[in-house]
Amino acid sequence: SKVWDRFAKLLFDWFRAPALEVHIKDSAEWASIRKIGFLPLARMTESEEEFFLQCLDTYTNREWRDTKGRTPARYTFATLVDPHEELPPSEISSLRYWARIAEKMGVEVEPITRKDLAKLANYDALFIRETTSISNHTYRFARRAQQEGMPVIDDPLSMIRCTNKVYLNELMTYNKVPVPPTVMIAGTSDFEVAAQTLGFPLVLKIPDSSFSRGVKKCENMAELTKLATEWLEDSDLLIAQKFIPTEYDWRVGVLGGQPLFAVHYLMAKKHWQIVNHKASGKPDQGGIKTFTLKQTPPHVVETAVRAAKCIGDGLYGVDLKETKDGVFVIEVNDNPNLDHGWEDSGEKDELWVRLTQWFLERLERPEK
C-alpha cells in the first residue's frame, strides 16, 4: 500500500537490509511495530521475489556490463551535483573530464543528486560538487558519508569551520596566520570602534557569507550604521575588516595539506569583488589568470597551506591578498571551484590525478 511507502523508506534507511519482514499491530489509535526481521530470498513467494528483483534493479539503477568488454572498476565514487545550480563549484563537463582520468586509475565516477541519500552506502567515496551549506542536504550527505566510513570531500567539520567566518578569523589569528585588521560587531556600540580602528571604506561580512554573497563595502559611517543594523536583526555577530583594494585575489587550492593549484581571480568589471551579485540578471564574474605552482610566489603558497592546515586534511580554496605590507588570508573555503580549463590550467591532468589519489589513499589505508 502507498500508505506505507514513507515508513518503508525509513526502515531501509535504519537497517540497510535488502529485504525486511515487519509485523505491525494496527490499533484504532496508531500502529505499532511488533517484530522486525530479515526476509530470506528462500522464503519469498514467486510474486514477492519478482517484486524484490524489480525494486533491487530500480535501487541500484546501473546497467549490467560485460566484464569481458571492460576492466571492472576497483571503486565507485559518488559525485553530488545539482544540474540546475547557477554557479556550481564544478561544471558537469569538468566532472566528466575527471571521470575519464579516474577510470584509468580503476575508479568509476557516478553523479548523484539530493534524492539519492538512501543510495549513498552503495558507493566507496563522496565528492560534493554542489555549493555546501550546513543548513541543507549537502551537510546531511557529508554526515552520512562520514558515518559510513567513506572518504568525503567536503567533510562535515570542514563545512562548519569554513562556514563560520567569526570562528575562521579567530582560528587564523590564534595560529598566527596573517589576516586583515578585523573588528567583531555585536551591537551598535561597536560601530564607532570599527570606524576608528579600520577607517573607511571597510568591508562588512555576515558570518556565513560565501563567494561574495553577504559581503558589502561601507564607504562611510552612515552606510555602516544602516547595513549593520539591518544585518544584526538576523545575525548575532558581524565581521568588519579593513578594505584592501587589489586587482585580483590569489586563490590557492590545497588538498591533503599540499598545494594543488594557484590562480588569480580577477575582480568583476567595475566592481570590487570577484563576483558581482546583481539585483536582477545573471551574476557578473571576473576573469581568471592561471599559474603553475612553480610560478606562484613561495610566500603565497606557504601562507595558503598554513591556513588550510588549520581547517583539516581535505580540499580547500584559500583566498589571499598580496600587498606591499605582505600577504593576508581573506578566507578559507570548503567546496572550492574546480573546472577543466580553469583551475587545472597550471598543473593540467595532475590536479585530477591527485584528487583521485586522495580518495584512493584513504580507501586503501591499512586498518589501525
C-alpha positions as CSV (number, residue, x, y, z in Angstrom):
1,S,0.0,0.0,0.0
2,K,1.2,3.5,-0.8
3,V,0.3,4.4,2.8
4,W,3.4,2.6,4.0
5,D,5.9,3.9,1.4
6,R,7.5,6.5,3.6
7,F,7.6,4.1,6.5
8,A,9.4,1.5,4.3
9,K,12.0,4.1,3.2
10,L,12.7,5.0,6.9
11,L,13.1,1.3,7.8
12,F,15.5,0.7,5.0
13,D,17.5,3.8,6.0
14,W,17.8,2.5,9.5
15,F,18.5,-1.2,8.8
16,R,20.1,-1.2,5.3
17,A,18.9,-4.7,4.5
18,P,17.8,-5.8,1.0
19,A,14.5,-7.3,2.4
20,L,12.9,-6.9,5.8
21,E,9.8,-8.6,7.3
22,V,7.9,-6.3,9.7
23,H,5.0,-7.3,11.8
24,I,2.7,-4.4,12.6
25,K,-0.1,-4.2,15.1
26,D,-2.7,-1.7,13.7
27,S,-4.9,-0.4,16.5
28,A,-7.6,2.2,16.4
29,E,-5.3,5.0,17.6
30,W,-2.0,4.2,16.0
31,A,0.1,1.4,14.5
32,S,2.9,-0.2,16.4
33,I,5.8,-2.5,15.4
34,R,5.7,-5.9,17.0
35,K,8.7,-7.5,15.2
36,I,11.4,-6.7,12.6
37,G,13.5,-9.4,11.0
38,F,15.4,-10.2,7.8
39,L,13.4,-11.8,5.0
40,P,15.5,-14.5,3.2
41,L,15.1,-14.9,-0.5
42,A,14.2,-18.6,0.0
43,R,11.1,-17.7,2.0
44,M,9.7,-15.3,-0.7
45,T,6.8,-16.4,-2.9
46,E,7.3,-16.2,-6.7
47,S,5.5,-12.8,-6.9
48,E,7.4,-11.4,-3.9
49,E,10.7,-12.5,-5.5
50,E,9.8,-10.9,-8.8
51,F,8.8,-7.6,-7.0
52,F,12.0,-7.8,-4.9
53,L,14.2,-8.0,-8.1
54,Q,12.4,-5.2,-9.7
55,C,13.0,-3.0,-6.6
56,L,16.6,-4.0,-6.5
57,D,17.1,-3.1,-10.1
58,T,15.4,0.3,-9.6
59,Y,17.5,0.9,-6.5
60,T,20.9,0.2,-8.0
61,N,20.0,1.9,-11.3
62,R,23.0,0.5,-13.0
63,E,23.3,-1.3,-16.3
64,W,24.8,-4.8,-16.3
65,R,28.2,-4.6,-18.0
66,D,30.0,-7.2,-20.0
67,T,33.1,-7.8,-17.8
68,K,34.9,-9.1,-20.8
69,G,34.5,-5.9,-22.6
70,R,35.7,-3.6,-19.8
71,T,38.0,-3.9,-16.9
72,P,35.9,-3.7,-13.7
73,A,36.4,-0.6,-11.6
74,R,38.0,-1.1,-8.2
75,Y,35.9,1.6,-6.7
76,T,32.9,3.8,-7.4
77,F,32.9,7.4,-6.3
78,A,29.6,9.3,-5.9
79,T,29.6,12.9,-7.0
80,L,26.8,15.0,-5.6
81,V,25.6,17.6,-8.2
82,D,22.7,19.9,-8.8
83,P,22.2,20.1,-12.6
84,H,20.2,23.4,-12.2
85,E,22.7,25.3,-9.9
86,E,23.6,28.7,-11.4
87,L,27.2,28.8,-10.1
88,P,28.2,25.3,-9.3
89,P,31.7,24.6,-7.9
90,S,32.3,22.3,-10.9
91,E,30.6,22.2,-14.3
92,I,29.2,18.8,-15.4
93,S,31.7,18.9,-18.3
94,S,34.6,19.2,-15.9
95,L,33.3,16.2,-13.8
96,R,33.1,14.1,-17.0
97,Y,36.7,15.1,-17.7
98,W,37.7,13.9,-14.2
99,A,35.7,10.7,-14.7
100,R,37.8,9.8,-17.8
101,I,41.0,10.3,-15.8
102,A,39.7,8.4,-12.8
103,E,38.6,5.5,-15.0
104,K,42.3,4.9,-16.0
105,M,43.0,4.6,-12.2
106,G,40.4,2.0,-11.7
107,V,37.7,4.3,-10.4
108,E,34.2,4.8,-11.7
109,V,32.6,8.3,-11.1
110,E,28.8,8.5,-10.9
111,P,26.7,11.6,-10.5
112,I,24.0,11.6,-7.8
113,T,21.5,14.2,-6.7
114,R,19.9,15.2,-3.4
115,K,17.3,12.4,-3.9
116,D,19.9,9.7,-3.6
117,L,20.8,9.9,0.1
118,A,19.4,6.4,0.7
119,K,21.8,5.0,-2.0
120,L,24.9,6.6,-0.7
121,A,26.2,3.4,1.0
122,N,26.4,1.8,-2.4
123,Y,29.5,3.9,-3.1
124,D,33.0,3.9,-1.8
125,A,33.6,7.7,-1.6
126,L,31.7,11.0,-1.9
127,F,32.8,14.2,-3.7
128,I,30.3,17.1,-3.1
129,R,30.1,19.4,-6.1
130,E,27.1,21.5,-5.0
131,T,27.6,24.7,-3.1
132,T,27.7,23.5,0.5
133,S,25.7,24.7,3.5
134,I,25.3,23.3,7.0
135,S,21.6,24.0,6.7
136,N,20.8,21.9,3.6
137,H,21.1,18.4,2.2
138,T,24.9,18.8,1.4
139,Y,25.7,18.6,5.1
140,R,23.4,15.6,5.6
141,F,25.2,13.8,2.7
142,A,28.6,14.6,4.3
143,R,27.5,13.4,7.7
144,R,26.1,10.2,6.2
145,A,29.3,9.5,4.3
146,Q,31.3,10.0,7.4
147,Q,29.1,7.7,9.4
148,E,29.5,5.0,6.7
149,G,33.3,5.4,6.9
150,M,33.6,6.8,3.4
151,P,36.3,9.3,2.4
152,V,34.4,12.6,1.7
153,I,35.1,16.0,0.3
154,D,33.8,18.2,1.9
155,D,33.7,16.6,5.4
156,P,31.2,18.0,8.0
157,L,33.8,19.5,10.2
158,S,35.4,21.5,7.4
159,M,32.0,22.7,6.3
160,I,31.3,24.0,9.9
161,R,34.7,25.6,10.3
162,C,34.8,27.3,6.9
163,T,31.1,28.5,7.1
164,N,31.6,30.5,10.3
165,K,33.8,33.5,9.4
166,V,34.0,34.6,13.0
167,Y,35.5,31.3,14.1
168,L,37.7,31.3,11.0
169,N,39.2,34.7,11.8
170,E,39.9,33.7,15.4
171,L,41.4,30.4,14.3
172,M,43.8,32.2,11.8
173,T,44.7,34.8,14.5
174,Y,45.4,32.1,17.1
175,N,47.7,30.2,14.6
176,K,49.5,33.4,13.6
177,V,48.2,33.3,10.0
178,P,48.1,36.9,8.7
179,V,44.6,38.3,8.2
180,P,43.3,41.9,7.6
181,P,42.7,44.1,10.7
182,T,39.3,42.9,12.0
183,V,36.6,44.1,14.4
184,M,33.7,41.9,15.6
185,I,30.4,43.8,15.7
186,A,27.9,42.6,18.3
187,G,25.8,45.7,18.7
188,T,25.6,49.4,17.9
189,S,28.4,50.3,20.4
190,D,30.8,48.5,18.1
191,F,30.1,50.7,15.0
192,E,32.3,53.5,16.2
193,V,35.0,51.0,17.3
194,A,35.1,49.6,13.8
195,A,35.1,53.0,12.2
196,Q,38.0,54.2,14.4
197,T,40.0,51.0,14.1
198,L,39.6,50.3,10.4
199,G,38.7,53.6,8.7
200,F,36.6,53.8,5.6
201,P,35.9,52.2,3.3
202,L,35.6,48.9,5.3
203,V,34.2,45.5,4.4
204,L,31.2,44.1,6.4
205,K,30.5,40.4,6.4
206,I,27.8,38.1,7.6
207,P,29.5,35.1,9.4
208,D,28.2,32.5,7.0
209,S,28.8,34.6,3.8
210,S,30.3,32.8,0.8
211,F,31.7,33.6,-2.7
212,S,31.0,37.4,-2.4
213,R,27.4,36.9,-1.0
214,G,26.7,38.6,2.3
215,V,29.7,40.8,1.9
216,K,29.3,44.6,1.4
217,K,31.6,47.6,1.3
218,C,30.7,50.6,3.5
219,E,32.0,53.9,2.4
220,N,31.1,55.9,5.5
221,M,29.5,55.8,8.9
222,A,26.0,56.2,7.6
223,E,26.3,53.2,5.3
224,L,27.9,51.1,8.1
225,T,25.1,52.0,10.6
226,K,22.3,51.3,8.2
227,L,23.7,48.0,6.9
228,A,25.0,46.7,10.2
229,T,21.7,47.5,12.0
230,E,19.8,45.6,9.3
231,W,22.1,42.6,9.4
232,L,22.1,42.4,13.2
233,E,18.4,41.6,13.1
234,D,19.3,38.2,11.7
235,S,22.8,37.6,13.0
236,D,24.3,37.9,16.5
237,L,27.7,38.9,15.2
238,L,29.1,40.7,12.1
239,I,32.7,40.9,10.9
240,A,34.2,44.3,9.8
241,Q,37.6,44.2,8.1
242,K,39.9,46.7,6.7
243,F,39.3,47.2,2.9
244,I,42.4,46.1,0.9
245,P,42.0,47.1,-2.7
246,T,43.6,44.8,-5.3
247,E,43.0,44.0,-8.9
248,Y,42.8,40.3,-8.1
249,D,42.7,37.7,-5.2
250,W,45.1,34.8,-5.1
251,R,43.2,31.5,-4.9
252,V,45.4,28.7,-3.9
253,G,43.9,25.2,-3.8
254,V,45.2,22.9,-1.0
255,L,44.5,19.2,-0.9
256,G,45.6,17.0,2.0
257,G,47.9,19.7,3.3
258,Q,49.7,20.2,-0.1
259,P,49.2,22.9,-2.7
260,L,47.1,21.8,-5.6
261,F,46.7,24.8,-7.9
262,A,47.1,28.6,-8.0
263,V,45.2,31.2,-9.9
264,H,44.3,34.9,-9.9
265,Y,40.6,35.6,-9.6
266,L,40.2,39.0,-11.2
267,M,37.6,41.5,-9.9
268,A,34.3,41.7,-11.8
269,K,34.1,44.6,-14.2
270,K,33.7,48.0,-12.4
271,H,33.3,46.1,-9.1
272,W,35.5,45.5,-6.0
273,Q,34.6,41.8,-5.7
274,I,35.3,38.8,-8.0
275,V,31.5,38.2,-8.3
276,N,29.0,41.0,-8.6
277,H,25.6,39.6,-7.5
278,K,23.3,42.0,-9.2
279,A,19.7,42.5,-8.0
280,S,18.5,41.3,-11.4
281,G,20.1,39.2,-14.0
282,K,23.0,36.7,-14.0
283,P,25.9,37.3,-11.6
284,D,28.9,39.1,-13.1
285,Q,32.2,37.2,-12.6
286,G,35.7,38.5,-13.1
287,G,38.2,36.6,-15.2
288,I,40.9,34.2,-14.1
289,K,44.7,34.1,-14.7
290,T,46.4,30.8,-14.2
291,F,49.8,29.9,-12.9
292,T,51.8,26.7,-12.3
293,L,52.7,26.2,-8.6
294,K,56.3,26.8,-9.5
295,Q,55.4,30.2,-10.9
296,T,53.5,31.2,-7.8
297,P,55.4,33.2,-5.1
298,P,56.5,30.8,-2.4
299,H,55.3,33.0,0.4
300,V,51.8,33.0,-1.1
301,V,51.7,29.2,-1.3
302,E,53.2,28.7,2.2
303,T,50.7,31.1,3.8
304,A,47.8,29.3,2.0
305,V,49.0,25.9,3.1
306,R,49.3,27.1,6.7
307,A,45.8,28.4,6.6
308,A,44.3,25.3,5.1
309,K,46.0,23.0,7.7
310,C,44.2,24.9,10.4
311,I,40.9,23.6,9.0
312,G,41.7,20.0,8.1
313,D,43.1,17.5,5.6
314,G,40.6,17.9,2.8
315,L,40.2,20.2,-0.2
316,Y,40.2,24.0,0.4
317,G,40.4,27.2,-1.6
318,V,42.4,29.8,0.2
319,D,41.8,33.4,-0.9
320,L,44.7,35.8,-0.2
321,K,45.5,39.5,-0.9
322,E,49.1,40.2,-1.8
323,T,50.2,43.8,-0.9
324,K,53.3,45.8,-0.2
325,D,52.7,45.0,3.5
326,G,52.6,41.3,2.9
327,V,50.1,38.5,2.2
328,F,46.8,38.4,4.0
329,V,44.4,35.5,4.2
330,I,40.9,36.7,3.4
331,E,39.2,33.4,3.9
332,V,39.5,29.6,3.6
333,N,36.7,28.0,1.6
334,D,35.5,24.4,1.6
335,N,33.9,23.3,-1.7
336,P,36.3,25.4,-3.9
337,N,35.8,25.7,-7.7
338,L,37.5,23.1,-9.8
339,D,36.9,23.4,-13.5
340,H,38.7,21.9,-16.5
341,G,40.5,24.7,-18.5
342,W,40.5,27.0,-15.5
343,E,41.8,25.8,-12.1
344,D,43.6,22.9,-13.8
345,S,45.3,25.1,-16.4
346,G,48.6,25.3,-14.5
347,E,49.0,21.7,-13.3
348,K,47.0,20.1,-16.1
349,D,45.8,16.5,-15.5
350,E,48.0,16.1,-12.4
351,L,45.3,18.0,-10.5
352,W,42.6,15.4,-11.2
353,V,45.1,12.5,-10.7
354,R,45.9,13.9,-7.2
355,L,42.3,14.4,-6.4
356,T,41.6,10.7,-7.3
357,Q,44.6,9.6,-5.4
358,W,43.5,11.5,-2.2
359,F,40.4,9.2,-2.1
360,L,42.3,6.1,-3.0
361,E,44.9,6.6,-0.3
362,R,42.2,6.8,2.3
363,L,40.3,3.8,1.0
364,E,43.4,1.6,0.9
365,R,45.0,2.8,4.1
366,P,45.6,-0.2,6.4
367,E,43.2,-0.5,9.3
368,K,44.8,0.7,12.6
